[in-house]
């Protein structure tokens, strides 16, 4: 079975259909690799091994009868812990919820199963999905396979590690502040944050049924082709929309490299980017230019400082809406005591979580005006390339208060939470973004890049990811996990 573990899911599915490998063999391969590598990585934190074996046998038997269950027939998959999988606990890393056993699958899990995927288990997250590191008191710490002393990203950290280390065929994660894109960047895999609302959230909201503002659920994989396939499988209306509308994403805009119009935005005063990271991003942009694309530095159509503030205000409004009333009242009382000059993260948290609906509505109006500006921008540019985060994977830092953590960028110290700027700039405007690996830093750590497109331009960002992989290569396995 050598060489199978890191193949893209689409290739695994084709091999199963061609009877070059069986689903049972793939399940056993990944279970063996989980047993070997997961003790050090702690990426996969729940397994349904016997159920997966039984489902793999059924998939092989169906194929023998000439039945193909779907585009992922017999392919093993894992999903982020925050998704409901019937019979498994969903706790988001919260000890009080670890006995919360899901009765039914999340919509995304259901659609993966309908496509023939076999769910092996679930992967680790930070507490309440609220960190760029993945650790919690229920399941412990997840480590980066490129360097176990470093973070894997979050909140889909276990997902990215499972893909990079070859513990699964394909993954599903989620993103409100970079939680798909940051782990992809830190671990060297692909991820796609879809246009807001095109993939149903139901079953990924810890008991709620309504989707959360800014948040998106989407795929992670080892190739752009897998991302494209996964979006085809999981996107589309949920039950309340299905009677009245269907999703019809437009095809990729350009078809040949020479027709691409690609903007580049790698620098912003709101968050500096390490020069070694920027070097890899520029090399990727240069490769697209060498392929014939028009590639130019651009100015974004929005005030990025104002966009940053809108992101945080709307994010806090979204998160506050999920909090118990007594917690919101606590933040409201705290906000009343704050000096209006205090713009620290804890102070803004108190104001944002307890903001009045009028304040949120004003921010939402400003956000929607910016969405129109982005729409005009993308009349002239097909995509814009941006950093995902300012540095490659850094050392674990479990200081309890995130706002008191610090991160060094080219020797300059920034607040740990400042690094969310790049993902928030995209997320607040509800734009699609495909995170792609673009090489290794001087420390031999992965570097990723965002390919950002217009709303509902998901196929375009993914197509650009495919074009880039044709020029510079795509996923590479970390040493020792080949």
Backbone torsions as a table, in degrees:
resi	resn	phi	psi	omega
1	UNK	NA	12.8	-178.7
2	UNK	-62.7	135.7	176.2
3	UNK	93.4	-10.2	-177.1
4	UNK	-83.2	-29.0	-167.7
5	UNK	-61.7	-33.1	-175.9
6	UNK	-103.4	7.7	177.6
7	UNK	-68.7	146.9	174.7
8	UNK	-58.8	151.8	-178.6
9	UNK	-60.1	-36.8	179.8
10	UNK	-63.0	-35.8	176.8
11	UNK	-72.2	-37.8	177.1
12	UNK	-61.9	-43.8	-179.8
13	UNK	-63.3	-41.6	178.9
14	UNK	-64.2	-39.0	179.6
15	UNK	-66.9	-37.8	176.9
16	UNK	-64.2	-46.4	-178.7
17	UNK	-63.1	-34.5	179.3
18	UNK	-82.9	-0.7	178.5
19	UNK	62.4	31.8	172.5
20	UNK	-82.3	-21.8	177.9
21	UNK	-152.2	152.1	178.6
22	UNK	-100.3	160.4	175.5
23	UNK	-63.9	-38.0	177.5
24	UNK	-59.5	-42.8	-179.9
25	UNK	-63.9	-39.4	179.6
26	UNK	-67.8	-43.1	178.4
27	UNK	-60.7	-45.3	-179.9
28	UNK	-65.2	-36.6	177.6
29	UNK	-59.9	-50.9	-176.5
30	UNK	-69.8	-35.9	176.4
31	UNK	-63.7	-38.0	178.4
32	UNK	-66.8	-40.5	178.9
33	UNK	-68.8	-36.4	175.7
34	UNK	-61.8	-43.9	178.5
35	UNK	-61.7	-35.4	-176.8
36	UNK	-79.7	-46.7	-169.9
37	UNK	-101.0	-26.6	-171.5
38	UNK	-66.5	-29.4	178.0
39	UNK	-55.3	-35.9	178.5
40	UNK	-84.5	-29.9	-175.5
41	UNK	-89.5	-39.3	-176.5
42	UNK	55.6	48.5	177.9
43	UNK	-90.8	-48.4	-179.0
44	UNK	-91.9	116.5	-172.2
45	UNK	-113.4	-4.1	171.6
46	UNK	-142.8	136.9	178.9
47	UNK	-125.2	144.8	170.6
48	UNK	-122.8	59.9	-169.6
49	UNK	-60.3	-49.5	-176.4
50	UNK	-67.8	-38.9	176.0
51	UNK	-62.4	-40.6	179.8
52	UNK	-64.3	-41.0	178.0
53	UNK	-62.5	-44.0	-180.0
54	UNK	-62.8	-43.5	-179.5
55	UNK	-67.6	-33.3	177.8
56	UNK	-66.3	-42.4	177.2
57	UNK	-60.9	-41.9	179.5
58	UNK	-64.1	-37.7	179.1
59	UNK	-64.9	-41.4	179.0
60	UNK	-67.3	-38.8	178.4
61	UNK	-66.1	-39.1	177.9
62	UNK	-63.1	-41.6	179.8
63	UNK	-64.3	-37.8	178.4
64	UNK	-62.5	-27.2	177.1
65	UNK	-86.3	-0.3	-178.9
66	UNK	88.4	13.0	-179.0
67	UNK	-98.4	128.6	174.3
68	UNK	-108.8	121.4	-172.9
69	UNK	-76.5	-19.1	-179.4
70	UNK	158.6	-176.4	-174.7
71	UNK	-66.2	-19.7	178.2
72	UNK	-112.9	31.9	-177.3
73	UNK	-49.8	114.2	173.5
74	UNK	78.3	7.3	-177.3
75	UNK	-87.5	124.2	176.6
76	UNK	-68.7	139.7	179.7
77	UNK	-137.9	156.2	168.5
78	UNK	-124.8	161.8	178.6
79	UNK	-135.4	155.3	178.5
80	UNK	-57.5	143.3	-176.7
81	UNK	-54.5	-27.0	-175.2
82	UNK	-73.7	-10.9	175.3
83	UNK	-83.9	139.5	171.1
84	UNK	-71.7	130.1	169.9
85	UNK	-127.1	119.9	-174.4
86	UNK	-50.9	126.8	178.0
87	UNK	92.9	-10.7	179.2
88	UNK	-110.5	152.4	177.6
89	UNK	-73.2	147.2	171.9
90	UNK	-126.2	113.0	-175.7
91	UNK	-130.7	-7.5	-178.7
92	UNK	55.1	30.3	179.2
93	UNK	77.5	7.6	-177.6
94	UNK	-93.4	117.5	-177.6
95	UNK	-54.6	-37.5	-177.9
96	UNK	-65.1	-19.1	-176.7
97	UNK	-104.2	5.5	-171.3
98	UNK	-67.5	-13.3	174.9
99	UNK	-94.6	10.3	-178.5
100	UNK	-80.9	94.1	-176.7
101	UNK	-90.2	125.5	-178.5
102	UNK	-71.0	137.7	178.2
103	UNK	-90.3	-24.4	179.9
104	UNK	-145.8	164.4	-178.6
105	UNK	-75.4	148.8	166.2
106	UNK	-62.7	158.5	-178.3
107	UNK	-56.9	-44.2	-179.1
108	UNK	-62.5	-43.3	178.6
109	UNK	-63.0	-44.0	178.0
110	UNK	-57.7	-42.1	-178.5
111	UNK	-72.0	-33.7	174.6
112	UNK	-64.7	-42.8	177.6
113	UNK	-62.8	-42.7	179.8
114	UNK	-61.4	-26.4	177.5
115	UNK	-84.2	-0.1	176.9
116	UNK	99.6	-0.4	179.2
117	UNK	-68.7	152.2	177.8
118	UNK	-114.0	118.9	-176.3
119	UNK	-80.6	112.9	178.7
120	UNK	-77.8	-37.3	-175.9
121	UNK	170.4	-159.4	-174.7
122	UNK	-127.9	156.0	-173.3
123	UNK	-117.6	159.1	-166.0
124	UNK	-76.3	158.4	-176.2
125	UNK	-142.3	165.3	168.2
126	UNK	-80.8	168.1	177.1
127	UNK	-54.6	122.5	178.5
128	UNK	56.8	22.1	179.5
129	UNK	60.7	27.2	-167.9
130	UNK	-114.6	49.7	176.8
131	UNK	-161.3	160.1	173.0
132	UNK	-89.4	3.5	172.2
133	UNK	-116.5	157.7	-175.2
134	UNK	-119.1	94.5	176.1
135	UNK	-154.6	150.6	178.7
136	UNK	-159.5	168.2	-176.7
137	UNK	-78.7	-8.4	178.0
138	UNK	-88.4	-46.9	-171.5
139	UNK	-116.1	-7.5	177.0
140	UNK	88.3	-159.8	-170.1
141	UNK	-101.8	135.2	173.5
142	UNK	-100.1	136.4	-176.0
143	UNK	-111.9	151.9	-179.5
144	UNK	-79.2	127.8	-178.2
145	UNK	-65.9	-18.7	177.0
146	UNK	-76.5	-23.8	178.0
147	UNK	-168.8	110.0	-173.0
148	UNK	-63.8	-16.0	179.2
149	UNK	-83.8	-2.1	-174.6
150	UNK	-113.3	161.6	-177.3
151	UNK	-73.6	153.0	173.6
152	UNK	-95.4	-3.5	-171.6
153	UNK	93.2	172.4	179.9
154	UNK	-162.7	160.5	9.4
155	UNK	-91.9	-7.0	178.0
156	UNK	-88.6	44.6	-175.0
157	UNK	-68.6	-45.9	177.8
158	UNK	-61.5	-34.8	178.9
159	UNK	-61.5	-48.5	-178.3
160	UNK	-65.2	-39.1	179.9
161	UNK	-65.7	-43.5	-179.5
162	UNK	-59.2	-39.4	177.9
163	UNK	-69.6	-48.1	-176.2
164	UNK	-62.8	-38.6	-176.8
165	UNK	-85.6	-2.8	179.2
166	UNK	72.7	45.4	178.4
167	UNK	-104.1	-2.4	-176.5
168	UNK	-158.9	166.5	179.8
169	UNK	-90.7	-36.9	-178.4
170	UNK	-158.6	161.1	-173.6
171	UNK	-138.3	160.7	171.8
172	UNK	-126.7	130.9	179.5
173	UNK	-130.3	-161.6	179.9
174	UNK	-154.2	165.7	-168.4
175	UNK	-156.8	123.3	169.2
176	UNK	-125.5	-27.3	177.2
177	UNK	-136.9	33.1	179.9
178	UNK	106.4	12.1	-170.5
179	UNK	-69.5	-14.6	166.4
180	UNK	-92.0	-45.4	-170.2
181	UNK	-74.5	-41.9	-179.2
182	UNK	-62.7	-47.3	177.1
183	UNK	-62.3	-36.4	177.0
184	UNK	-60.8	-44.1	178.1
185	UNK	-61.7	-46.9	-175.4
186	UNK	-72.3	-24.2	-175.2
187	UNK	-111.9	-7.0	175.0
188	UNK	81.4	35.1	177.8
189	UNK	-122.5	-177.7	179.0
190	UNK	-99.9	149.4	173.1
191	UNK	-151.4	154.8	178.0
192	UNK	-134.0	119.3	170.7
193	UNK	-91.5	109.8	-174.4
194	UNK	-71.3	164.2	166.4
195	UNK	-52.4	140.4	-172.5
196	UNK	-59.8	130.8	172.0
197	UNK	92.7	-7.3	-175.1
198	UNK	-83.2	-18.4	175.0
199	UNK	-115.1	124.2	-175.5
200	UNK	-63.2	140.4	179.4
201	UNK	-88.7	-16.8	-169.3
202	UNK	-54.9	130.5	-174.5
203	UNK	92.0	3.8	176.4
204	UNK	-131.6	36.7	-176.5
205	UNK	-134.3	22.4	175.1
206	UNK	49.9	49.2	175.2
207	UNK	104.2	-23.5	177.4
208	UNK	-82.5	157.8	176.9
209	UNK	-109.8	-19.2	-179.1
210	UNK	-82.2	143.7	177.0
211	UNK	-69.3	157.7	-179.2
212	UNK	-99.5	136.0	177.9
213	UNK	-52.8	139.8	178.3
214	UNK	75.8	-37.2	-173.4
215	UNK	-64.8	144.3	176.9
216	UNK	-138.3	149.6	172.1
217	UNK	-113.9	142.0	-174.5
218	UNK	-166.2	179.7	-173.8
219	UNK	-89.9	156.6	168.7
220	UNK	-129.8	145.3	-172.2
221	UNK	-161.6	-176.3	178.4
222	UNK	-107.5	9.4	177.0
223	UNK	-157.8	157.4	175.7
224	UNK	-66.6	-34.2	178.3
225	UNK	-61.5	-39.3	178.3
226	UNK	-65.8	-37.8	178.0
227	UNK	-62.9	-44.9	179.3
228	UNK	-61.4	-44.2	179.2
229	UNK	-62.3	-46.0	-176.9
230	UNK	-62.6	-40.7	178.1
231	UNK	-62.4	-40.5	177.1
232	UNK	-58.9	-34.2	-174.7
233	UNK	-82.9	-36.8	-170.7
234	UNK	-104.4	-17.6	-179.3
235	UNK	-80.0	152.4	179.0
236	UNK	136.1	163.3	-172.8
237	UNK	-64.6	149.1	172.9
238	UNK	-83.2	-178.6	-170.5
239	UNK	-57.9	-36.7	-176.4
240	UNK	-77.9	-19.8	177.9
241	UNK	-95.2	-28.2	-171.3
242	UNK	-54.7	-35.4	179.8
243	UNK	-65.6	-21.1	-171.4
244	UNK	-116.0	-19.7	-179.8
245	UNK	-151.1	161.8	174.6
246	UNK	-131.7	155.1	179.6
247	UNK	-84.3	133.1	178.6
248	UNK	-138.0	78.1	-179.1
249	UNK	-64.7	136.3	178.2
250	UNK	-66.5	154.0	177.9
251	UNK	-68.2	166.0	176.2
252	UNK	-55.7	142.7	-175.8
253	UNK	-66.0	-69.3	-179.5
254	UNK	-83.2	159.6	176.7
255	UNK	-115.9	-25.2	178.7
256	UNK	-119.1	153.2	-176.0
257	UNK	-55.8	-39.1	-175.9
258	UNK	-66.7	-16.8	-177.3
259	UNK	-91.3	-6.9	-176.7
260	UNK	-75.9	139.0	173.6
261	UNK	-116.6	106.3	-168.9
262	UNK	-118.4	119.1	175.1
263	UNK	-87.8	151.9	-179.8
264	UNK	-125.5	127.6	177.9
265	UNK	-140.9	92.1	-173.5
266	UNK	-108.0	-4.9	-175.6
267	UNK	-133.3	137.7	176.3
268	UNK	-155.7	137.6	-177.6
269	UNK	-63.5	-20.7	-179.0
270	UNK	-71.7	-21.7	179.0
271	UNK	-159.7	105.4	178.5
272	UNK	-66.1	155.1	179.8
273	UNK	-121.0	133.2	-179.6
274	UNK	-54.8	138.3	-174.2
275	UNK	-63.1	-29.9	179.3
276	UNK	-72.1	-34.1	174.5
277	UNK	-67.9	-47.2	-179.4
278	UNK	-59.8	-35.0	179.4
279	UNK	-61.0	-41.3	179.2
280	UNK	-69.0	-37.7	178.4
281	UNK	-64.2	-44.0	-180.0
282	UNK	-65.2	-37.1	178.1
283	UNK	-63.8	-38.0	177.6
284	UNK	-65.4	-44.3	178.4
285	UNK	-62.7	-40.5	178.5
286	UNK	-62.5	-37.1	179.7
287	UNK	-64.7	-38.0	177.1
288	UNK	-66.8	-37.9	177.7
289	UNK	-65.9	-40.4	179.6
290	UNK	-65.6	-25.9	177.8
291	UNK	-77.4	-8.0	176.5
292	UNK	114.8	-3.9	-178.9
293	UNK	-74.4	152.2	170.5
294	UNK	-80.8	116.3	-176.8
295	UNK	-127.5	119.2	-177.6
296	UNK	-142.0	150.2	170.5
297	UNK	-65.0	142.4	-179.0
298	UNK	-133.0	160.0	166.6
299	UNK	-98.7	134.6	-179.4
300	UNK	-73.0	156.9	-174.6
301	UNK	-80.0	0.6	-176.2
302	UNK	-124.6	158.3	170.4
303	UNK	-74.1	109.8	-171.6
304	UNK	-68.5	-28.3	176.3
305	UNK	-68.0	-43.7	176.5
306	UNK	-64.8	-39.7	178.4
307	UNK	-62.7	-39.8	176.8
308	UNK	-59.7	-46.3	-179.9
309	UNK	-64.1	-39.2	177.9
310	UNK	-64.2	-41.3	178.2
311	UNK	-57.2	-51.0	-176.8
312	UNK	-65.2	-39.9	179.9
313	UNK	-65.4	-45.0	-179.2
314	UNK	-71.4	-34.7	175.9
315	UNK	-62.8	-47.4	179.7
316	UNK	-64.3	-36.0	176.1
317	UNK	-62.9	-41.7	179.6
318	UNK	-65.1	-45.0	-178.7
319	UNK	-69.5	-38.3	178.9
320	UNK	-61.6	-32.9	179.9
321	UNK	-66.7	-13.0	178.5
322	UNK	-101.1	-1.7	-174.9
323	UNK	-89.5	154.4	173.9
324	UNK	-62.2	150.2	-176.7
325	UNK	-58.2	-40.1	-178.4
326	UNK	-62.9	-31.5	177.8
327	UNK	-69.9	-40.6	177.7
328	UNK	-64.7	-40.8	177.9
329	UNK	-63.1	-36.8	176.5
330	UNK	-61.9	-45.8	179.5
331	UNK	-65.8	-36.0	179.0
332	UNK	-63.7	-42.6	178.2
333	UNK	-64.9	-40.3	178.8
334	UNK	-63.9	-42.3	-178.6
335	UNK	-60.1	-34.4	-179.4
336	UNK	-66.9	-22.9	-177.4
337	UNK	-93.0	-6.8	-172.7
338	UNK	-79.0	144.1	169.6
339	UNK	-68.8	134.6	-176.3
340	UNK	-66.6	-14.3	176.5
341	UNK	-82.1	-12.3	-177.1
342	UNK	-78.2	106.6	-179.3
343	UNK	-111.0	21.5	178.9
344	UNK	-65.7	161.8	179.5
345	UNK	-59.9	-44.7	178.2
346	UNK	-61.2	-38.7	179.6
347	UNK	-66.6	-44.1	179.8
348	UNK	-69.2	-29.0	173.4
349	UNK	-60.5	-48.5	-178.6
350	UNK	-59.8	-43.6	179.9
351	UNK	-67.8	-43.4	-174.0
352	UNK	-71.1	-42.2	-179.8
353	UNK	-65.5	-29.7	-176.2
354	UNK	-107.0	13.1	-176.4
355	UNK	-60.5	150.4	176.5
356	UNK	-75.1	157.7	-178.7
357	UNK	-61.8	-32.5	178.7
358	UNK	-60.4	-44.4	-179.3
359	UNK	-63.7	-43.1	178.4
360	UNK	-62.0	-42.0	-178.0
361	UNK	-63.2	-38.3	177.6
362	UNK	-65.1	-40.7	177.3
363	UNK	-66.0	-40.1	178.8
364	UNK	-63.5	-39.3	176.9
365	UNK	-62.4	-43.0	178.5
366	UNK	-63.6	-41.5	177.8
367	UNK	-60.3	-42.7	-177.9
368	UNK	-70.7	-30.1	173.4
369	UNK	-66.7	-38.7	176.3
370	UNK	-66.0	-34.8	177.3
371	UNK	-59.6	-36.7	177.3
372	UNK	-66.9	-36.8	177.2
373	UNK	-65.5	-40.6	176.5
374	UNK	-62.4	-39.1	179.4
375	UNK	-59.3	-42.2	177.6
376	UNK	-66.8	-40.8	179.2
377	UNK	-56.0	-45.1	-176.2
378	UNK	-79.8	4.9	166.1
379	UNK	-75.0	-23.7	-176.0
380	UNK	-106.0	-21.2	-177.9
381	UNK	-129.0	139.8	178.5
382	UNK	-77.4	-44.3	178.8
383	UNK	-145.6	166.6	170.8
384	UNK	-132.1	134.9	-179.1
385	UNK	-92.4	135.9	-179.2
386	UNK	-141.7	160.7	169.9
387	UNK	-66.5	160.1	169.8
388	UNK	-93.5	-44.4	-178.0
389	UNK	-150.3	161.9	-173.3
390	UNK	-76.1	-19.2	-178.0
391	UNK	-135.8	166.7	166.8
392	UNK	-75.1	-180.0	-176.0
393	UNK	-54.9	132.0	-179.2
394	UNK	-109.7	173.8	-176.8
395	UNK	-65.7	149.2	175.6
396	UNK	-53.1	136.6	176.8
397	UNK	-139.7	101.3	-175.4
398	UNK	-103.8	27.6	172.6
399	UNK	-54.6	130.6	-169.0
400	UNK	-58.1	-41.0	-176.1
401	UNK	-96.9	111.4	-176.3
402	UNK	-60.5	-36.5	-177.5
403	UNK	-66.2	-15.1	179.0
404	UNK	-98.1	-3.1	175.2
405	UNK	-77.2	156.8	178.5
406	UNK	-131.4	153.3	-179.8
407	UNK	-133.1	136.9	179.0
408	UNK	-100.0	129.4	177.4
409	UNK	-122.8	109.5	-175.5
410	UNK	52.1	40.5	178.0
411	UNK	83.3	-9.4	179.4
412	UNK	-93.4	130.9	-177.9
413	UNK	-86.9	129.4	175.6
414	UNK	-126.1	162.1	175.4
415	UNK	-67.8	138.5	-179.5
416	UNK	-51.3	-40.9	-176.4
417	UNK	-75.5	-15.2	178.9
418	UNK	-63.0	-26.3	-174.8
419	UNK	-67.3	-15.4	179.6
420	UNK	-73.9	-7.7	-178.1
421	UNK	-49.9	-48.3	-171.8
422	UNK	-67.0	-39.1	177.8
423	UNK	-75.8	-36.2	179.5
424	UNK	-66.5	-33.3	179.6
425	UNK	-59.7	-34.5	179.1
426	UNK	-84.6	-46.7	-173.8
427	UNK	-63.1	-41.1	-176.1
428	UNK	-63.1	-27.3	-179.7
429	UNK	-94.1	6.6	172.0
430	UNK	65.8	25.0	-176.3
431	UNK	-85.1	152.0	174.0
432	UNK	-78.2	149.8	180.0
433	UNK	-148.5	127.8	175.4
434	UNK	-106.3	121.0	177.6
435	UNK	-90.7	130.2	-174.4
436	UNK	-130.8	146.3	174.4
437	UNK	-76.6	137.9	-178.6
438	UNK	-126.2	14.7	177.6
439	UNK	127.2	-169.1	-176.5
440	UNK	-114.9	148.5	175.1
441	UNK	-75.7	178.1	177.7
442	UNK	-62.7	-23.9	177.3
443	UNK	-88.6	10.8	179.0
444	UNK	62.6	41.3	176.3
445	UNK	-116.7	147.0	-176.9
446	UNK	-63.5	149.7	173.2
447	UNK	-127.3	134.4	178.0
448	UNK	-117.8	168.0	-179.9
449	UNK	-140.2	146.3	173.1
450	UNK	-91.4	134.2	168.2
451	UNK	-109.5	110.6	-170.8
452	UNK	-107.5	137.2	-179.1
453	UNK	-132.3	-177.4	179.2
454	UNK	-71.2	160.0	175.3
455	UNK	-53.6	133.3	-177.4
456	UNK	68.8	11.3	174.4
457	UNK	-92.7	31.9	-176.5
458	UNK	-58.5	-41.9	-178.6
459	UNK	-66.1	-28.5	179.2
460	UNK	-71.2	-44.8	179.2
461	UNK	-64.9	-37.9	179.3
462	UNK	-68.3	-38.8	178.0
463	UNK	-63.9	-37.5	177.3
464	UNK	-66.4	-36.8	175.7
465	UNK	-60.8	-40.1	178.2
466	UNK	-66.4	-42.6	178.2
467	UNK	-60.3	-43.1	-179.5
468	UNK	-64.4	-42.5	179.5
469	UNK	-61.3	-34.1	177.3
470	UNK	-63.9	-28.0	-177.0
471	UNK	-89.5	-41.2	-171.9
472	UNK	-120.5	-0.2	-174.6
473	UNK	88.4	166.5	-176.9
474	UNK	-119.3	-124.9	-177.2
475	UNK	-63.9	143.3	169.6
476	UNK	-135.0	140.6	-177.4
477	UNK	-77.6	144.7	175.0
478	UNK	-67.0	150.9	-178.4
479	UNK	-59.2	135.3	179.5
480	UNK	95.0	-8.5	-178.7
481	UNK	-118.8	8.5	-175.3
482	UNK	-61.0	NA	NA
